[in-house]
Amino acid sequence: MIRAIALDDEPLALKVIENFCARVGYIQLEKTFTKTDEAHKYLRKQPVDLIFLDIQMPKQNGMEFYAAIEQNVAVIFTTAFSEYAVEGFNVSATDYLLKPFSYDRFVQATEKAKKTLETKNQTQGNDLYLFIRADYSLNKILIADIAFIEGLDDYLKIHITGQKTIVARMTMKAILEKLPASEFVRVHRSFIVPISKIEKVRSKIVYIADEEIPISASYEAAFLAMIGK
Protein backbone atom coordinates (compact mmCIF):
# COMPACT_ATOMS: atom_id res chain seq x y z
CA MET A 1 0.00 0.00 0.00
CA ILE A 2 1.33 3.42 -1.01
CA ARG A 3 0.91 6.06 1.70
CA ALA A 4 0.03 9.41 0.15
CA ILE A 5 -1.12 12.95 0.82
CA ALA A 6 -2.56 15.54 -1.56
CA LEU A 7 -2.02 19.29 -1.52
CA ASP A 8 -4.12 21.71 -3.57
CA ASP A 9 -5.67 25.07 -2.76
CA GLU A 10 -8.86 24.00 -4.55
CA PRO A 11 -11.07 21.68 -2.43
CA LEU A 12 -12.85 20.33 -5.53
CA ALA A 13 -9.52 19.20 -7.00
CA LEU A 14 -8.78 17.34 -3.76
CA LYS A 15 -12.17 15.61 -3.97
CA VAL A 16 -11.27 14.29 -7.44
CA ILE A 17 -8.00 12.86 -6.12
CA GLU A 18 -9.78 11.33 -3.10
CA ASN A 19 -12.29 9.58 -5.36
CA PHE A 20 -9.65 8.34 -7.80
CA CYS A 21 -7.42 7.03 -4.98
CA ALA A 22 -10.35 5.11 -3.51
CA ARG A 23 -10.95 3.46 -6.90
CA VAL A 24 -7.28 2.56 -7.45
CA GLY A 25 -7.08 0.42 -4.31
CA TYR A 26 -3.32 0.40 -3.69
CA ILE A 27 -3.05 4.04 -2.56
CA GLN A 28 -3.90 5.00 0.99
CA LEU A 29 -4.63 8.73 0.86
CA GLU A 30 -3.94 9.60 4.47
CA LYS A 31 -4.75 13.31 4.40
CA THR A 32 -5.46 16.26 2.11
CA PHE A 33 -4.36 19.86 2.55
CA THR A 34 -5.24 23.26 1.11
CA LYS A 35 -2.41 25.07 2.92
CA THR A 36 1.31 24.36 2.51
CA ASP A 37 2.23 25.15 6.12
CA GLU A 38 -0.19 22.48 7.40
CA ALA A 39 1.24 19.94 4.96
CA HIS A 40 4.77 20.76 6.11
CA LYS A 41 3.77 20.17 9.75
CA TYR A 42 2.23 16.81 8.86
CA LEU A 43 5.26 15.62 6.89
CA ARG A 44 7.62 16.44 9.74
CA LYS A 45 5.71 13.92 11.86
CA GLN A 46 4.40 11.35 9.39
CA PRO A 47 6.47 9.84 6.55
CA VAL A 48 4.67 9.19 3.26
CA ASP A 49 5.60 7.58 -0.05
CA LEU A 50 3.84 9.86 -2.51
CA ILE A 51 2.52 13.43 -2.76
CA PHE A 52 -0.10 14.68 -5.22
CA LEU A 53 1.01 18.30 -5.46
CA ASP A 54 -0.58 21.31 -7.13
CA ILE A 55 1.91 23.83 -8.50
CA GLN A 56 0.02 27.12 -8.64
CA MET A 57 -0.74 27.95 -4.99
CA PRO A 58 -0.62 31.10 -2.84
CA LYS A 59 2.29 31.76 -0.44
CA GLN A 60 4.43 28.83 -1.64
CA ASN A 61 4.05 27.11 -5.01
CA GLY A 62 4.38 23.37 -5.46
CA MET A 63 7.94 23.49 -6.77
CA GLU A 64 9.09 25.47 -3.73
CA PHE A 65 7.17 23.17 -1.40
CA TYR A 66 8.79 20.05 -2.89
CA ALA A 67 12.27 21.58 -2.68
CA ALA A 68 11.73 22.40 1.00
CA ILE A 69 10.61 18.98 2.24
CA GLU A 70 13.26 16.78 3.80
CA GLN A 71 11.79 13.37 3.05
CA ASN A 72 12.77 11.35 0.02
CA VAL A 73 9.29 11.06 -1.48
CA ALA A 74 7.78 10.56 -4.93
CA VAL A 75 5.68 13.41 -6.34
CA ILE A 76 2.97 13.67 -8.98
CA PHE A 77 2.39 17.31 -9.89
CA THR A 78 -1.15 18.43 -10.73
CA THR A 79 -1.85 21.78 -12.39
CA ALA A 80 -4.01 23.56 -14.93
CA PHE A 81 -0.98 25.21 -16.52
CA SER A 82 0.89 23.18 -19.15
CA GLU A 83 3.92 25.51 -19.10
CA TYR A 84 4.96 23.92 -15.78
CA ALA A 85 5.42 20.46 -17.30
CA VAL A 86 9.11 20.79 -18.18
CA GLU A 87 9.90 22.35 -14.81
CA GLY A 88 8.11 19.46 -13.09
CA PHE A 89 10.23 16.85 -14.79
CA ASN A 90 13.40 18.83 -14.12
CA VAL A 91 12.92 18.19 -10.39
CA SER A 92 12.52 14.43 -11.02
CA ALA A 93 8.75 14.31 -10.68
CA THR A 94 7.23 10.86 -11.15
CA ASP A 95 4.56 12.31 -13.42
CA TYR A 96 2.67 15.46 -14.32
CA LEU A 97 -1.13 15.61 -14.54
CA LEU A 98 -2.74 18.44 -16.49
CA LYS A 99 -6.15 19.39 -15.07
CA PRO A 100 -8.79 18.27 -15.73
CA PHE A 101 -7.37 14.76 -15.95
CA SER A 102 -9.28 11.53 -16.49
CA TYR A 103 -9.30 8.48 -14.22
CA ASP A 104 -7.34 6.51 -16.83
CA ARG A 105 -4.63 9.17 -16.94
CA PHE A 106 -4.55 9.22 -13.13
CA VAL A 107 -4.06 5.44 -13.06
CA GLN A 108 -1.24 5.75 -15.58
CA ALA A 109 0.54 8.18 -13.23
CA THR A 110 -0.02 6.11 -10.09
CA GLU A 111 1.16 2.93 -11.82
CA LYS A 112 4.36 4.76 -12.70
CA ALA A 113 4.74 5.82 -9.06
CA LYS A 114 4.11 2.26 -7.90
CA LYS A 115 6.83 0.86 -10.18
CA THR A 116 9.26 3.61 -9.14
CA LEU A 117 8.73 2.90 -5.44
CA GLU A 118 9.02 -0.87 -5.93
CA THR A 119 12.30 -0.43 -7.80
CA LYS A 120 13.59 1.95 -5.15
CA ASN A 121 12.78 -0.50 -2.34
CA GLN A 122 14.43 -3.39 -4.17
CA THR A 123 17.53 -1.32 -4.94
CA GLN A 124 17.85 -0.10 -1.36
CA GLY A 125 17.52 -3.64 -0.10
CA ASN A 126 20.47 -4.71 -2.25
CA ASP A 127 22.78 -1.78 -1.49
CA LEU A 128 25.60 -2.71 0.88
CA TYR A 129 27.75 0.39 0.51
CA LEU A 130 27.89 4.02 -0.61
CA PHE A 131 30.49 6.00 -2.49
CA ILE A 132 30.83 9.46 -0.92
CA ARG A 133 33.05 12.20 -2.32
CA ALA A 134 35.30 13.76 0.35
CA ASP A 135 38.91 15.00 0.47
CA TYR A 136 39.11 14.93 -3.35
CA SER A 137 38.34 11.18 -3.37
CA LEU A 138 35.42 8.79 -3.67
CA ASN A 139 35.22 6.96 -0.36
CA LYS A 140 33.53 3.56 -0.14
CA ILE A 141 31.46 3.26 3.03
CA LEU A 142 29.75 0.07 4.12
CA ILE A 143 26.21 0.96 5.14
CA ALA A 144 26.37 -1.52 8.02
CA ASP A 145 29.35 0.41 9.46
CA ILE A 146 27.62 3.80 9.70
CA ALA A 147 27.16 4.71 13.38
CA PHE A 148 25.25 7.94 12.75
CA ILE A 149 25.29 11.01 10.51
CA GLU A 150 25.64 14.57 11.73
CA GLY A 151 24.63 17.61 9.69
CA LEU A 152 26.63 20.86 9.83
CA ASP A 153 25.11 23.46 7.49
CA ASP A 154 26.11 22.28 3.97
CA TYR A 155 28.42 19.56 5.30
CA LEU A 156 27.91 16.10 6.80
CA LYS A 157 30.02 14.20 9.29
CA ILE A 158 29.54 10.48 8.63
CA HIS A 159 30.58 8.68 11.81
CA ILE A 160 31.78 5.16 11.02
CA THR A 161 32.32 2.40 13.57
CA GLY A 162 36.03 1.81 14.14
CA GLN A 163 37.08 4.18 11.35
CA LYS A 164 37.87 7.82 10.72
CA THR A 165 34.88 10.15 10.42
CA ILE A 166 34.27 11.33 6.85
CA VAL A 167 33.35 14.97 6.27
CA ALA A 168 31.54 15.56 2.98
CA ARG A 169 29.92 18.55 1.33
CA MET A 170 26.38 17.19 1.13
CA THR A 171 22.89 17.90 2.49
CA MET A 172 20.88 15.72 4.87
CA LYS A 173 18.20 15.31 2.21
CA ALA A 174 20.74 14.09 -0.34
CA ILE A 175 22.25 11.45 1.97
CA LEU A 176 18.79 10.21 2.96
CA GLU A 177 18.05 9.52 -0.71
CA LYS A 178 21.06 7.18 -0.80
CA LEU A 179 20.27 5.29 2.41
CA PRO A 180 17.79 2.40 2.83
CA ALA A 181 14.60 4.07 4.06
CA SER A 182 13.71 1.08 6.24
CA GLU A 183 17.05 1.16 8.06
CA PHE A 184 17.81 4.84 8.71
CA VAL A 185 15.68 7.51 10.36
CA ARG A 186 16.11 11.22 10.97
CA VAL A 187 15.67 12.11 14.65
CA HIS A 188 16.76 15.73 14.57
CA ARG A 189 17.48 18.51 12.10
CA SER A 190 21.15 17.60 12.49
CA PHE A 191 21.12 13.83 13.03
CA ILE A 192 20.30 10.63 11.11
CA VAL A 193 20.67 7.30 12.89
CA PRO A 194 20.61 3.63 11.78
CA ILE A 195 17.87 1.77 13.64
CA SER A 196 20.07 -1.31 14.08
CA LYS A 197 22.66 0.71 16.05
CA ILE A 198 20.22 2.13 18.62
CA GLU A 199 20.91 0.67 22.07
CA LYS A 200 18.16 2.48 23.94
CA VAL A 201 15.89 5.53 23.84
CA ARG A 202 15.34 7.52 27.00
CA SER A 203 14.08 11.04 27.74
CA LYS A 204 14.20 12.05 24.07
CA ILE A 205 17.77 10.82 23.72
CA VAL A 206 18.98 8.07 21.37
CA TYR A 207 21.95 6.13 22.71
CA ILE A 208 24.41 4.69 20.17
CA ALA A 209 27.63 3.33 21.70
CA ASP A 210 28.98 6.24 23.76
CA GLU A 211 27.02 8.88 21.88
CA GLU A 212 23.85 10.62 23.08
CA ILE A 213 21.82 11.97 20.16
CA PRO A 214 18.82 14.26 20.79
CA ILE A 215 15.36 13.64 19.36
CA SER A 216 13.68 16.90 18.37
CA ALA A 217 9.93 17.47 18.64
CA SER A 218 9.65 17.86 14.86
CA TYR A 219 10.88 14.31 14.19
CA GLU A 220 9.73 12.48 17.32
CA ALA A 221 6.42 11.13 16.01
CA ALA A 222 7.91 9.80 12.76
CA PHE A 223 10.82 8.27 14.66
CA LEU A 224 8.56 6.49 17.15
CA ALA A 225 6.36 5.25 14.32
CA MET A 226 9.43 3.87 12.54
CA ILE A 227 10.88 1.99 15.51
CA GLY A 228 7.38 0.84 16.48
CA LYS A 229 7.27 -1.24 13.28
VEXROLO-25849 format. One record per residue: z, x, y of N, C-alpha, C in turn. Coordinates in steps of 0.001 Angstrom, whole numbers, padded with zeros to 6 digits, m for minus. Atoms other than C-alpha are relative to their C-alpha. Example, Ala and Ser with C-alpha at 12.3 -4.5 7.8 and 13.67 -1.06 7.14 Angstrom:
REM VEXROLO-25849
000000:000890:m001190:007800:012300:m004500:000000:000900:001200
m000060:m000820:m001190:007140:013670:m001060:000730:m000770:001090
//
This chain:
REM VEXROLO-25849
000000:000833:m001194:000000:000000:000000:000000:000871:001248
000106:m000749:m001242:m001013:001333:003417:000878:m000670:001053
m000876:000520:m001054:001700:000912:006060:m000710:000152:001336
000772:m000047:m001239:000145:000031:009410:000707:m000742:001130
m000359:000779:m001185:000824:m001125:012946:m001273:m000220:000795
001150:000258:m000867:m001559:m002560:015538:000487:m000062:001441
m000347:m000035:m001421:m001521:m002021:019295:m001197:m000465:000815
001059:000557:m000843:m003568:m004118:021709:000669:m000838:001084
m000620:000788:m001065:m002763:m005669:025074:m000448:m001456:m000018
000451:001388:000133:m004554:m008865:024003:000580:m000615:m001272
m000621:000628:001180:m002431:m011068:021676:m001003:m000612:m000975
000998:000608:000882:m005526:m012849:020332:m000668:001053:m000885
000585:m001087:000787:m007002:m009522:019201:000951:000414:m001118
m000992:m000336:001031:m003765:m008781:017337:000031:m001057:m001096
000031:001076:001002:m003970:m012169:015606:m001161:000201:m000972
001172:m000262:000861:m007436:m011274:014286:000336:001096:m001006
m000361:m001103:000890:m006124:m007998:012864:001037:m000446:m001024
m001006:000533:000936:m003102:m009776:011332:m000665:m000793:m001119
000680:000838:000999:m005362:m012295:009584:m000856:000838:m000945
000859:m000846:000829:m007804:m009654:008342:000831:000871:m000943
m000869:m000822:000860:m004984:m007419:007032:000560:m000823:m001157
m000542:000880:001043:m003510:m010347:005110:m001047:m000272:m001080
001078:000259:000958:m006898:m010950:003465:m000343:001246:m000817
000346:m001242:000703:m007451:m007276:002557:000913:000228:m001197
m000920:m000112:001132:m004311:m007084:000420:000677:001341:m000166
m000615:m001315:000204:m003692:m003320:000404:000556:000596:001292
m000581:m000462:m001262:m002564:m003054:004044:001225:m000843:000339
m001224:000671:m000417:000989:m003900:004996:000146:000204:001505
m000098:m000085:m001455:000857:m004630:008728:001455:m000266:000376
m001437:000112:m000193:004470:m003943:009595:000386:m000571:001357
m000347:000498:m001327:004401:m004750:013309:m001213:000095:000912
001050:m000064:m001015:002106:m005462:016258:000650:000168:001372
m000537:m000299:m001326:002546:m004357:019862:m001046:m000279:001074
000870:000151:m001164:001109:m005244:023256:000313:001067:001051
m000408:m001026:m000956:002923:m002411:025067:000133:001353:m000703
m000004:m001320:000620:002514:001309:024362:001404:000583:m000128
m001341:m000586:000072:006125:002231:025145:000780:m000541:m001187
m000680:000584:001157:007402:m000188:022485:m000545:000581:m001306
000603:m000601:001192:004955:001236:019941:000496:001430:m000194
m000538:m001364:000082:006114:004771:020761:001422:m000010:m000579
m001384:000091:000489:009753:003772:020173:000025:m000289:m001500
000050:000353:001424:008856:002229:016811:m000423:001195:m000849
000516:m001122:000783:006886:005261:015615:000983:001155:m000091
m001001:m001060:000069:009741:007617:016444:001032:m000267:m001082
m000990:000372:001012:011856:005710:013920:m000611:m000344:m001347
000614:000481:001234:009390:004396:011352:m001369:000654:m000221
001319:m000593:000275:006553:006471:009839:m000984:m001038:m000529
001052:000880:000510:003260:004675:009186:m001177:000855:m000444
001188:m000704:000484:m000050:005603:007576:m001210:m000199:000902
001213:000391:m000723:m002507:003841:009860:000359:m000789:001262
m000164:000768:m001238:m002757:002523:013431:m001341:m000628:000379
001133:000677:m000627:m005216:m000096:014684:000276:000060:001504
m000353:m000372:m001370:m005460:001005:018298:m001101:m000362:000992
000919:000333:m001092:m007131:m000585:021306:m000085:001185:000960
000161:m001134:m000915:m008501:001910:023826:000289:m000397:001441
m000147:000393:m001402:m008643:000022:027119:001281:m000800:000176
m001298:000648:m000213:m004991:m000737:027945:000618:000490:001296
m000662:m000444:m001235:m002841:m000616:031100:001033:001096:m000292
m001000:m001071:000054:m000437:002293:031763:m000491:001209:m000792
000443:m001110:000841:m001639:004425:028835:m001102:m000500:m000927
001076:000485:000869:m005013:004054:027108:000193:000513:m001429
m000175:m000315:001411:m005462:004379:023365:m000175:001471:m000323
000209:m001425:000234:m006769:007944:023491:001245:000799:000373
m001212:m000681:m000459:m003731:009091:025474:001171:m000289:m000931
m001071:000387:000920:m001403:007172:023170:m000092:000808:m001298
000190:m000715:001267:m002886:008790:020053:000308:001484:000151
m000266:m001416:m000240:m002683:012267:021582:001493:000279:000126
m001426:m000193:m000258:000995:011733:022403:000880:m000188:m001234
m000855:000233:001161:002240:010609:018981:000120:001261:m000829
m000301:m001240:000709:003805:013263:016784:m000236:m000108:m001507
000276:000161:001427:003054:011792:013367:m001454:000360:m000306
001357:m000190:000495:000023:012771:011354:m000429:m001327:m000624
000309:001364:000417:m001475:009289:011057:m001472:m000299:000238
001395:000408:m000156:m004931:007780:010560:m000096:m001063:001103
000177:000984:m001074:m006345:005680:013409:m001377:m000645:m000095
001242:000749:m000151:m008981:002972:013673:000024:m000579:001408
000042:000494:m001369:m009890:002388:017310:m000710:m001352:000054
000629:001302:m000209:m010731:m001151:018429:m000196:m000182:001503
000258:000161:m001429:m012393:m001846:021780:m001252:m000826:000222
001187:000769:m000366:m014928:m004007:023563:m001035:000868:000705
000873:m000877:m000780:m016524:m000977:025212:m000633:001063:m000901
000692:m000895:000930:m019147:000888:023176:m000041:001448:000494
000077:m001370:m000518:m019096:003915:025506:001145:000880:m000491
m001129:m000778:000506:m015777:004964:023923:m000230:000529:m001419
000203:m000338:001412:m017299:005425:020460:m000008:001508:m000251
000091:m001448:000198:m018176:009114:020788:001344:000657:000229
m001320:m000562:m000290:m014807:009901:022348:000965:m000268:m001144
m000862:000342:001126:m013091:008112:019463:m000206:000926:m001176
000271:m000882:001134:m014794:010231:016849:000311:001460:000329
m000362:m001360:m000390:m014123:013397:018833:001468:000313:m000263
m001425:m000223:000302:m010394:012919:018185:000284:m000308:m001476
m000128:000165:001454:m011016:012517:014432:000490:m001389:m000401
m000330:001367:000398:m010676:008750:014307:m000620:m000308:m001361
000540:000409:001297:m011150:007225:010857:m001216:m000891:000185
001138:000876:m000287:m013424:004559:012308:000176:m000601:001392
000049:000563:m001346:m014324:002672:015461:m000568:m001412:m000127
000429:001386:000106:m014538:m001129:015609:m000309:m000559:001393
000418:000580:m001270:m016485:m002735:018443:000254:m001509:m000028
m000336:001424:m000066:m015070:m006149:019391:m001195:m000802:000524
m000720:000623:001132:m015727:m008793:018274:m000584:000491:m001321
000483:m000524:001272:m015948:m007371:014756:000239:m001026:m001110
m000084:000936:001112:m016486:m009277:011529:001015:000484:m001036
m000903:m000381:001081:m014224:m009302:008485:m000635:001078:m000877
000681:m000998:000836:m016831:m007344:006506:000039:001378:000654
m000049:m001290:m000701:m016941:m004630:009171:001425:000551:m000002
m001404:m000401:000057:m013133:m004555:009220:000319:000617:m001361
m000230:m000513:001360:m013056:m004055:005438:m000655:001362:m000171
000684:m001295:000072:m015578:m001235:005749:000872:001100:000623
m000857:m000982:m000681:m013235:000538:008181:001271:000280:m000790
m001257:m000202:000737:m010093:m000020:006114:m000234:000704:m001334
000334:m000714:001237:m011825:001163:002929:m000153:001495:000280
000148:m001403:m000392:m012704:004357:004760:001377:000634:000212
m001366:m000502:m000210:m009057:004745:005819:000718:000198:m001322
m000637:m000085:001320:m007905:004109:002259:m000457:001263:m000733
000529:m001189:000681:m010178:006826:000858:000502:001278:000675
m000487:m001165:m000747:m009140:009263:003606:001448:000303:m000351
m001421:m000188:000305:m005442:008729:002903:000205:000432:m001449
m000106:m000408:001406:m005928:009016:m000866:m000375:001469:m000170
000427:m001402:000063:m007804:012297:m000433:001053:000919:000598
m001040:m000789:m000662:m005151:013586:001945:001206:000188:m000909
m001166:m000085:000887:m002344:012784:m000499:m000272:000900:m001201
000348:m000850:001138:m004172:014434:m003395:m000063:001464:000411
000122:m001376:m000489:m004943:017534:m001315:001363:000606:000273
m001338:m000488:m000300:m001363:017855:m000104:000784:000277:m001263
m000717:m000199:001247:m000096:017524:m003636:m000421:001279:m000707
000510:m001201:000660:m002254:020469:m004714:000227:001282:000810
m000186:m001169:m000848:m001493:022779:m001779:001288:000716:m000361
m001170:m000809:000315:000879:025603:m002709:000341:000962:001126
m000231:m000978:m001057:000506:027750:000391:m000799:m000369:001252
000691:000147:m001266:m000610:027892:004015:m000466:001374:000468
000368:m001207:m000718:m002488:030492:006003:000270:m000267:001478
m000390:000177:m001391:m000920:030829:009457:m000351:001262:000785
000375:m001138:m000819:m002317:033055:012201:001170:000424:000877
m001089:m000568:m000800:000350:035302:013760:m000143:001514:000004
000086:m001466:m000123:000468:038911:014998:m001397:000513:m000353
001396:m000403:000188:m003349:039107:014932:m000418:000040:m001476
000322:000033:001432:m003373:038344:011181:000123:m001427:m000523
m000212:001252:000723:m003666:035421:008791:001069:000266:m001049
m001129:m000214:000897:m000356:035223:006961:000067:m001102:m001048
m000109:000960:001090:m000144:033533:003562:001474:m000329:m000224
m001384:000453:000155:003034:031461:003263:000069:m001008:m001140
m000210:000975:001064:004121:029752:000068:000820:m001157:000553
m000689:001179:m000526:005140:026205:000962:001411:m000105:m000569
m001314:000091:000648:008018:026372:m001518:001019:000965:000603
m000905:m000990:m000578:009464:029352:000409:000443:m000339:001420
m000357:000360:m001373:009698:027617:003803:001405:m000601:000027
m001378:000490:m000115:013382:027163:004709:000099:m001106:001044
000133:001025:m001034:012748:025254:007942:m000915:000539:001089
000908:m000379:m001084:010508:025292:011012:000636:m000391:001325
m000635:000202:m001309:011734:025635:014573:m001066:000046:001084
000980:000051:m001077:009687:024632:017605:000552:000558:001294
m000383:m000598:m001285:009827:026633:020861:m001185:m000137:000951
001128:000287:m000890:007488:025112:023459:m001312:000011:m000786
001296:m000053:000696:003970:026108:022278:000026:000937:m001202
m000126:m000920:001128:005302:028417:019557:000865:m000600:m001100
m000822:000391:001145:006795:027912:016102:000633:001238:m000612
m000631:m001020:000830:009286:030016:014197:000092:m000580:m001407
m000011:000466:001385:008632:029544:010476:000985:000871:m000764
m001050:m000731:000700:011810:030576:008685:m000293:m000053:m001501
000407:m000108:001402:011024:031779:005157:001130:000649:m000801
m001086:m000503:000837:013573:032319:002400:m000269:001431:m000459
000096:m001374:000456:014139:036027:001813:m001086:000831:000644
001080:m000735:m000648:011349:037080:004181:000167:m000036:001518
m000020:m000044:m001453:010717:037868:007819:m000517:m001311:000582
000443:001209:m000694:010418:034880:010147:m001346:000246:000680
001316:m000109:m000621:006848:034271:011325:m000027:m000838:001271
000122:000700:m001280:006271:033347:014965:m001490:m000221:000276
001413:000326:m000174:002981:031542:015558:m000197:m000898:001209
000346:000886:m001118:001327:029919:018553:m000612:m001270:m000587
000393:001223:000704:001134:026382:017193:000946:m001122:000389
m000867:001130:m000342:002494:022888:017899:000645:m000586:m001256
m000674:000665:001116:004870:020883:015723:m000950:m000994:m000676
000938:000985:000553:002214:018198:015307:m001041:000675:m000885
001030:m000715:000766:m000340:020745:014095:000538:000487:m001340
m000550:m000488:001270:001973:022245:011454:000302:m001153:m000943
m000267:001164:000848:002962:018785:010213:m001259:m000460:m000727
001267:000399:000617:m000707:018054:009521:m000349:000872:m001203
000282:m000925:001091:m000795:021062:007179:000997:m000113:m001148
m001062:000055:001001:002411:020274:005287:m000069:m001280:m000821
m000044:001233:000816:002830:017792:002397:000950:m001017:000631
m000798:001001:m000708:004060:014603:004072:001186:m000496:m000815
m001096:000481:000854:006238:013707:001084:001107:001030:m000169
m000950:m001083:000229:008063:017049:001165:000680:000522:001265
m000561:m000497:m001255:008714:017806:004844:000240:m001160:000955
m000341:001073:m000923:010361:015683:007513:000502:000604:001313
m000478:m000443:m001314:010969:016109:011224:001338:m000681:000283
m001344:000540:m000245:014648:015674:012107:000395:000107:001461
m000328:m000276:m001397:014568:016757:015730:m001286:000393:000709
001170:m000436:m000772:012103:017476:018513:m000373:001441:m000318
000228:m001433:000211:012493:021148:017598:000139:000463:m001441
m000232:m000441:001378:013025:021120:013826:m000724:m000872:m001031
000567:000629:001195:011106:020298:010630:000686:000640:m001198
m000693:m000560:001164:012889:020672:007297:m000673:m000466:m001294
000468:000434:001325:011780:020614:003627:001130:m000755:m000693
m001026:000835:000630:013636:017870:001772:000667:000732:m001162
m000546:m000689:001176:014084:020073:m001305:001046:001050:000358
m000928:m001051:m000405:016049:022665:000712:001313:m000549:000582
m001193:000593:m000606:018617:020216:002130:001160:000032:m001000
m001178:m000080:000863:022067:020914:000669:000947:m001169:000236
m000799:001177:m000314:023944:018161:002484:m000318:m000453:001424
000156:000566:m001333:023840:015895:005526:001354:m000561:000410
m001326:000435:m000432:026996:015340:007521:000070:m000014:001526
m000184:000128:m001452:027736:014076:011042:m001247:000403:000787
001283:m000251:m000657:024067:014195:012054:m000373:001480:000013
000361:m001399:000176:023720:017765:010823:m000586:000176:m001397
000605:m000354:001278:021375:018976:008068:000411:001440:m000324
m000430:m001327:000421:022712:021949:006127:m001028:000582:m000973
000937:m000739:000842:020173:024408:004691:000476:001437:m000042
m000584:m001345:000140:021698:027627:003331:001115:000138:001036
m001036:m000208:m001009:023760:028984:006244:m000351:m000629:001348
000450:000581:m001262:021884:027016:008882:000486:m001444:000156
m000378:001365:m000344:023079:023854:010624:m001041:m000529:000983
001125:000504:m000789:020164:021817:011966:000310:m001423:000472
m000363:001323:m000524:020792:018818:014260:m001045:m001063:m000304
000876:001160:000139:019358:015362:013635:000090:m000779:001310
m000035:000725:m001269:018370:013683:016899:m000146:m001504:m000252
000037:001462:000132:018645:009934:017475:m001423:m000515:m000172
001397:000450:000060:014856:009650:017863:m000592:000078:m001398
000582:m000228:001330:014190:010882:014314:000938:m000421:m001137
m001005:000272:001026:017322:009735:012484:m000435:m001083:m000988
000362:001119:000878:016015:006415:011131:m001113:000386:m000971
001106:m000416:000865:012758:007906:009795:000466:001020:m001026
m000540:m001005:000915:014657:010822:008273:000797:m000655:m001123
m000817:000688:001012:017153:008557:006489:m000859:m000827:m000952
000922:000767:000851:014317:006364:005253:m000706:000918:m000988
000701:m000956:000854:012539:009426:003866:000894:000489:m001141
m000868:m000532:001060:015509:010878:001988:000542:m001130:m000874
m000460:001141:000793:016479:007377:000840:m000943:m000332:m001135
000987:000251:001060:013280:007270:m001237:000283:000822:m001237
//
